[in-house]
Amino acid sequence: MALADLERDAHGYLVDLNAWNEDIAAELAEEEGVNLTEDSFKLMNFLRDEYINNNANQPNERNMVKGLKGDWDGKLTTKELYALFPKGPAKQAGKVA
């Protein structure tokens, strides 16, 4: 299924979270002008897990750094999150995730 076939809200977020996959993420990232990397997917999977399994929690940048440090060998910074999603890791990564 292509992104064009999926329902999105007024802000461009997917309505059905189960419709998400890496191909859909790539299309969303292209719309956002973001190049996806392995680290981008680590962040997006963290955000999806938090949202789906933690009462629709949307962590801020500080909590992302705290929650993901293990995946970055304890060296993750907010600056690195912004390098992945320049318009804001919470908002832009959340949209792609």
N, C-alpha and C positions, 0 to 999 in steps of 0.2 A: 504494500500500500504506500502511496506517495503522500507527502505532506499536504498537497493540494486537496486530497480526498478527506482529510481529517478536520473535525470541528475544532475551532479555536475561539477563545473568548475575545472580548473587545481589545485586549492588550496583546494578543498574539500567543497566549499560553494555550497548550493543548487542554481540551476539556476532559478527554479520556486518557488518564495517565498510563493505562495499559496499552495504548496504541504506540507508545514510545519504543524506539529501538535505535541502534547506532546509525542506521541509514536516515531515520527521521532526524536524529540529532545533527547529522551532517548537513541536512537541508536547512534546519533551523540556524545552525552556526553560519552557514553561507549567507542567509538573510541578515544576520547580525554582523557580518564581516569578520568572523572569527575563524582561525585555523585550529582545528582540533588536534590534540596530541594525547599521548597516553596519560599525561598528568591532567589534562582537561577531563578525560573520562573518569579518573579517580575522583576528581572534585564533583562531577555530575552524579556519579554513583553514590557518593556520600550524601549529596543534597537529596537525591531521590529516596535513599534509605531513611533519612531524617524525616522527610515529608510523609512518606508512606507509613512508617513504623513508629512515629513519635508525634501523633496527634497533629499532623500538618505543620510541624515545626519547620520554620525557614531560618536557619542560623545566620547570624551576622558574620562579618569577616573575622572577627576575633574568635568566635566559636568554631569557624571553619578551620582556622589555623590550629586551634587547640585539638579539634577532632581528627585532623588529618596528619598531624606531625609524624605519626608512626609510618605513614605511607611515604614520607619524604625524609626518612632517617632523622627526624627531629630538627630539620633545617628549614622548614617551610616558613615563609614570611608573607605578610599581607601584600607586599610589593610583588611577590611571585604570583599571587592570586590575580592581581590586576594585570600582570603580564599575560595571563591566560584569557582573561575576560576584562578588557580595558574599560568598558562602560559600567563596571561594578560586578564583582563576583557574586554578590547576593542576587541582584536583579537579572543580570545578563546570563549568568550560568544557570540560574533558576529557570529562565525562559527556555534555554536550550535543553535543559535536563527534563 
